[in-house]
Amino acid sequence: MPHPRPMRADARRNRERLLTAAASAFAEHGENASLDDIAKRAGVGSGTLYRHFPTRRALLEAAYAARIEALGERGEELSRTLSPGEALTEWLHEVCVATIQVRGLKTLLGSAVTDTPLTACGTVVKSTATRLVDLAQSEGTLRPDLTPTDLLRLTHGVATAAELGGGQGEIRRYLGLLLEGIRLQPPRP
């Protein structure tokens, strides 16, 4: 199998300028920011944008790839430093905060909570959730019938509810209510 040709220096610069412009435009206008505006901000034509990023989703994913990778790494870090239940709770809180703070991230995380093929970002989130759910279930603090997809869907709902109900200040409360409902309850005597 032949190796892909390295990108020319000017193409690399154009790609980086497009990613910088996209991150700025998505932060200002959300996931539906004008692609033509992004190309103009980057000082390139629309054709150059589409050569690097054939779809809006590809551009969104590339613009936020580092942020998603950081969420995955954070989940791993938390699993090494906290108990499984605490690690899961803290990671879910950080996912909710990022979902509210970073406009357009909710769309990317959506691939982790639907049955559509996973994007690279969705794969990172789903694999981190799977690891943390498995650890919490092994610890006996999480219902055994809860799947990582179930939990990510519920967390997506928590982020949306917090956004509607006053923002980040509501996340811990809503997440607490959710987690109380999905914890494994000791048998009653």
N, C-alpha and C positions, 0 to 999 in steps of 0.2 A: 504494500500500500504506500503510495507516495506521500511524502510529508507536505503539508500545506506551505505555500510560499510565505515567507515573512512579509508583513505589511510594510509598504514603503513609509518613509518618515513623514511625508506630507499626509498620507492617509491616516497614520497614527495620530497626528496632530488634529486632523479634522474629526476623527472619532472622539478624541478626548474633549475637544471643544463642543461637540454635539452632546456628549454626556453631561458636561457642566451646564450647558444651556438648558438641557432637558430637566435636570434636577431643579434648576431655578424656576423654570416655567411650571413644572408639576407642583412645586411648593406653593407657587402663587395661584395657580388656576386649577389644580387637581389633575386627575388622570386624563381629562378631556382638553388639556392645553393644546393650542393650535400647533400642529407639526410644522406648518409653514413659518410660524413665528419662531419656533425652536431653530429651524434652519437659518433664519435671518439673524437671530441672536448669535449663532455660532459662526456667522460670516460665510456660510456655504449655501449652495442651491439645494432645492428639495430632492433632486436626483441623488446628490451625495448622501443626504440623510437616508433615503430609501435603499441605497447600496449597502450602507452599514447596518441599517435596521429596517428590514422589510415590512414590519408591522408596528403599530403603536405598542402592543404588548412586548415585543422584543426590545423596544427602546425603554419602556418602563422597567422591564426586568434588568436590563444592563445598567440603567441609572441607579437602581436600588440594590444591585447584587451585593455590594459590600455591606450594606445595612442588614440584609437577610443573612449573609454569612456570619455577621457579628451576633445575630440572634441565635444562630445555631451554636456558635462557639460559647455563647453565654450559657446556654442550656447545659453544655458539657461541663463548664466551669462550676455551675451551681450543683450539678450532680456529684461533683467531687468534694464540695465543701459543706453541703447541707444534707439533712436526711432526705430520702426520696420524696416524701410528701411536701416538705418545705421547699425543696428544689422545684418541684412541679408548680407549686403555688406562686413562687417568686418569678419563675419563667413566664407563666401565663400572664402575670401582672405586666411584665416588661413587653410582652407581645401586644397586650391591649394598649399600653401607652404608645408604643411605636405606631400602632394602627391609627390612633387618633392624631399623633404628631405629624406623621409623614403622609401627606395627601397622596393618594394613589396606591399606597401600600395595601389597603383593604382589597383592592382588585387583585393584586398579585397573590396575596394570601388566600384569596378565594379558590385558587386551584388546589389548595391543600384541603379544602372542606367540601369540594364537590367530587363527583365521580368522573369528571373530565380528565384527560391525561395531565399528569403533573408537569408543571414547568420546573426549571431548575430551582427557582425560589420556593415553589411548593414542595419540592422534594426535600430541601433543607429543613423546612418547617415541619413537615410530616415525619421525617426521620428523627428529628429531635423530640417531637411530641411522643413518638412511639417509644423511644428509649426511656423518657421520663415516666410515661404511663406504665410501662412494663416494670420499672423499678418500684413505683408506688404500689402497684398491684402485688408485686412480690413481697413488699414490706407489710402488706395487709391493710393499707390505709385507703385504698381506692377500690371501688366496686369492680369485681372481676368481669362483669358484662359490659363495661364501658370501653369503647374502642377509641383509639387516638383521633379518628375522624369525628366521632361523636363529640369528644372534648373540644376539638378545634372549632367545630360548628357552634357549640355553646359559647366558647370564648369569643368568637366572631360576634355573636349576639350580645355578649357583655360589653364589648367595645362599642357596638352600635348604640346600646342602651345608655352607656356612660356618655357618649357623645350627645345624645338627645337630652340627657338628664343633668347636664351641667359640666361635663368634661371629665378630666383626669381625676378629679376629687372623688368621683363616684365609683371608680374602678375597683378599689379595694373592697368597698361595701358590696357591690354587685358580685364580684368574684367570690367573696366570702359566702354569700347566699348560695351561689352555684355550687361551690365546693362542699359546703355543708350537705347539700342534697346528694352528692355523688360519692361521699365517703362511705367506706364500708362500716356499717353500724354493728356494734357487738350484739350478739343474740340476747334477746330479753329472757330473763329467768322465768 
